């Protein structure tokens, strides 16, 4: 059976999902040592991120692709979410990183920012857990993020974007590992 994923219209997210699936084989997730971003098409490299936990609710960026540096005006490799973000956007990002790690499941998310007084821009991301020497325990999150809307002439820093009013809203879906189909939300009483 062929499934349509929530991101089947986005080639970069599809390519990374296919790569992650091939690398994990029949395991819950691949090991970090099996992931080489250079195995992916060069057009995807700038959109990649690798993060790891650095304490309770703290996430450190280990790999930051050049599209992120260009988009947000800074290279945040080695920095944490708490170093570069604030407010509701930091809370949102912490929550989805925590969900991918805790649930050992792929996460698809979309979020919307106010770039300037002219309007909003959207971003889409796929977050995939990676183990480190253990097939069942996550150690890092491998992500690809794209921006379907055009970048403004003057990019805003991620710190500035995360201030009050910069982040409008976001959604995320926990996905089934085999098919990338949405899983029931564990926060709802009936599981739907």
Order of alpha helices (4+ residues) and beta strands (2+ residues): alpha-alpha-beta-beta-alpha-alpha-alpha-beta-beta-beta-alpha-beta
